Amino acid sequence: MSQMKFHMIGNAHLDPVWLWQWQEGYAEIKATFRSALDRMNEFPDFIFTCAGAAYYEWVEQNAPEMFEEIRARVREGRWVIVGGWWIQPDCNLPSGESFARHGLYSQRYFAEKFGVMARVGYNVDSFGHSGILPQILKKSGMNAYVYMRPGEHEKHMERSLFWWQSQDGSKVLTYRIPISYGNWSVKNQEDPVYGKALEMTEAAAQDEQDMMLFYGVGNHGGGPTIANLQSIGRLREEFGRERFEPSSPNAYFEAMLGSGQHFPVFADDLQHHASGCYSTHSESKALNRRAEHRLLTAEKFGAVAQLIAGFNYSAEEIKRGWKNVMFNQFHDIMGGCSVQEAFDDARESYGESLNIAAVSLNAALQRISWSIDTMKDEIASLSKDSDWVLWEQNDAGIPVVVFNPLSWEVETLVQVNKQVTSVTDDTSAVVECQIVRGSRTNGSDDKYDTAFMARIPAMGYRVYWIYKQREVGAAAVSERMLHADAESAALENDWYRLEFEPHTGYVSRLYDKVNGIEVLSGKGAVPVVIDEHHCDTWAHGVFEFRNELGAFADGQVRLLESGPLRAVMRVTNRYNQSVLRQDFILYRDKPGIEVKVKLDWHEKHKMLKLSFPVGVANPRATYEIPYGYIERPVNGEEEPGQQWLDVTGTAVADAVVAPDSGSAQQLYGLALLNDAKYSFDVKDNDLRMTVVRSPIYADHYGERDEYCEYMDQGLQQFRYALVPHAGDWRDGNVPKRAYELNVPPIHIVETYHKGTLPQTAEGIRISASSVVATAFKPSEDGDGYILRCCETSGVGCEAEIDLPLLDRKWSARLGGSEIKTFFIPLDREQPVREVNLIELPM
């Protein structure tokens, strides 16, 4: 046997949800913790390792006596807390801020309850790991990481122990478990621990380093058994006690760092395993995205309202919402591979978080809007004499307060669910408006809304005035054009001409008029149906989905809306019993094409992708990942992404439009934004977004019979947008455009009242265009505020940050793709300082 040392890691991989619901997982966690404590009483040198702050909180609430036993064992050093996150989440799909909250709430919980924080990140069963995680781990107090998937058969690694480096330069010492995190191994040894030890000797000899050997019954809990520990005793007797030492990940990494060995550096994400999990169960993924953004918006405006309007902000309520979201990011829930009942639970849990955020957000916004001075001289008191809906009196107009949660000024369309005649802004300038169909059909005439373009300050608000009957004058004549042609099935503005093929509904042409470039090299927005009968729920061992069965066809193209501000072309397609409806929206005053999608899906063991062949040569594909981006090969493999994906290459400009180019090649690209999807692929120049896949729930290549239930049957809705751009995605301002699609403005229809606040206010100014403020909140310790920023372009910069809300201004240097968290003390004598993600000094 190899002379390398084995650190024996007693653990229990606990899936609180998978082939069972969370209530069963709750019971298993208590039983597993009891079993681990029993082992400690029976075997004096036994050490137990366990992650997941949620599990400890459950035990604290439901079995307080056992919780005290655990606290004592932690103090003794025999119960080792790892992970530092709420559970073991999917490590590709949560947002960057979600990962930050995992660390914030979990590490502070561990510190409060146990007097320790996790030093080792621990996601042994997650299905791939985003390349930004080393930075997030480091800034959450963890300097090392343990994972298992993808395994060696899926991704070759030089050694099992290596430095994992993210784009900003952060590094964590990382260990890939060679065989399994529990008792199981491919060879299915009669004595699992003894057998695994023999198997591990080969890996240890190959890497020429000490190894960790994980043991214990897992998935449905269990942990180390009496037989497991007896096997370790046998190994120690046969091969030497020092060779098989009861240990922990903390002790292992400390020993390896002190060994003087050189470890290779790996600077990429860790993919792929279970590529089908990027797109399984569309509903829970859409709910996750919505809940993440709504909680952040509620938190921002809760803090703003607290500062400027005396709002009683409840941080505990928002934290409760985040706990639900973090729990639902567990890899078997967000990865879409649990039983159907588990997703019913997830829907309820996400719903609670969304409602918590909605209630908090509404209270904060209405506290601000009620504090704005909207009184007019001609109004003596409120009396609803003119209209049964609006409080307008004397044709004085009614205020609409529009809020922007983002950290830059936004110009976008606002749709108010009232039909009015005129709109003005806070300076009384006339704003052009358009009457559009609303979502109600109340009698013969109450079915129309009013839309207008609003320009809203960063993390602030602006008051607009709507007039039911009064004509306040003409808006300034726009120099821009917008044209819709039903006969030729085309939309056109100053930026693009968008044409549709009438009999299929596919985009036949997208022409960039400004740059003189054909954006697509073939038909676009083609709904391609993929066969995946050979896949289980995870799509184990499948890395590319391009076995095409056909495409949605039988196209119907209809001009739905045409006005001065926007035009909408509706395209409807069918495939068997499934119907896809896409509303393509072109604006007069805003570049990009937005698409509102409604899908009624009834296919089984099939996948739907939307295809966009980008008209470029030498394509490069760049994906948004949590708090960052990554460039990946254009080889057709399914990849996880977030709010945007971009394909950039070289294109030839039309010499008539761009005479200076002489038809020479230039850098050009197309970005695809979305508000609910996470799975994509690019093969050569063909960019595809996975819309839906419909495997059987929790199908691990089992027997398929009439009792099987299939995912994502029925209706779903989402939005995507196309952003053509000269240059690369940075030149197209793609990260901010994606946020704008995902975080639209919110408006409150108000009435007349005195107030202390002006009719427009700006909450933040950031000088560097590549820096985005993602979170603004009261600090966890209550002695100040937290502002979190991230650099989005990958290029370092100096940024001046101005928070008028707190009358604070400071400068900061952000490296490329760096996350920075600033603590702004309430005491103005104290300077703004950088803290880590758990709000402790760097």
Sequence and secondary structure as in RCSB ss.txt:
>XXXX:A:sequence
MSQMKFHMIGNAHLDPVWLWQWQEGYAEIKATFRSALDRMNEFPDFIFTCAGAAYYEWVEQNAPEMFEEIRARVR
EGRWVIVGGWWIQPDCNLPSGESFARHGLYSQRYFAEKFGVMARVGYNVDSFGHSGILPQILKKSGMNAYVYMRP
GEHEKHMERSLFWWQSQDGSKVLTYRIPISYGNWSVKNQEDPVYGKALEMTEAAAQDEQDMMLFYGVGNHGGGPT
IANLQSIGRLREEFGRERFEPSSPNAYFEAMLGSGQHFPVFADDLQHHASGCYSTHSESKALNRRAEHRLLTAEK
FGAVAQLIAGFNYSAEEIKRGWKNVMFNQFHDIMGGCSVQEAFDDARESYGESLNIAAVSLNAALQRISWSIDTM
KDEIASLSKDSDWVLWEQNDAGIPVVVFNPLSWEVETLVQVNKQVTSVTDDTSAVVECQIVRGSRTNGSDDKYDT
AFMARIPAMGYRVYWIYKQREVGAAAVSERMLHADAESAALENDWYRLEFEPHTGYVSRLYDKVNGIEVLSGKGA
VPVVIDEHHCDTWAHGVFEFRNELGAFADGQVRLLESGPLRAVMRVTNRYNQSVLRQDFILYRDKPGIEVKVKLD
WHEKHKMLKLSFPVGVANPRATYEIPYGYIERPVNGEEEPGQQWLDVTGTAVADAVVAPDSGSAQQLYGLALLND
AKYSFDVKDNDLRMTVVRSPIYADHYGERDEYCEYMDQGLQQFRYALVPHAGDWRDGNVPKRAYELNVPPIHIVE
TYHKGTLPQTAEGIRISASSVVATAFKPSEDGDGYILRCCETSGVGCEAEIDLPLLDRKWSARLGGSEIKTFFIP
LDREQPVREVNLIELPM
>XXXX:A:secstr
     EEEEEE  B SSSSS HHHHHHHHHHHHHHHHHHHHH TT  EEE  HHHHHHHHHH HHHHHHHHHHHH
HTSEEE   SSS B BSSS HHHHHHHHHHHHHHHHHHHS    EEEESS S B TTHHHHHHTTT  EEEE  S
 TTTS  S SEEEEE TTS EEEEEE SS SSS  TT  SSHHHHHHHHHHHHHHHHTS EEEEESB BB  BS 
HHHHHHHHHHHHHH GGGEEE  HHHHHHHHHTTT    EE S B  S GGGGTS HHHHHHHHHHHHHHHHHHH
HHHHHHHHH     HHHHHHHHHHHHHHTBHHHHTT S HHHHHHHHHHHHHHHHHHHHHHHHHHHHHHHHB   
 TT  S    S SS    TT  EEEEEEE SSS EEEEEEESS  SEEE TT  B  EEEEEEEEEETTTEEEEE
EEEEEE TTEEEEEEEESS         S  EEEETTTTEEEESSEEEEE TTT  EEEEEETTTTEE BSS BS
EEEEEE TT  TT TT      EEEE EEEEEEEEEE SSEEEEEEEEEETTEEEEEEEEEESSS SEEEEEEEE
E  SSEEEEEEEEBS EEEEEEEEETTEEEEE  B   EE  SEEEEEEEEE  TTT GGGTT EEEEEEEEEES
S  EEEEETTEEEEEEEE  BTT SS    TT  BTT EEEEEEEEEEEEESSTTTTTHHHHHHHHHS  EEEE 
     SB SEE   EES TTEEEEEEEE TTSSEEEEEEEE SSS EEEEEEETTTTEEEEEEE TT EEEEEEE
SSTTS  EEE TTSSB 
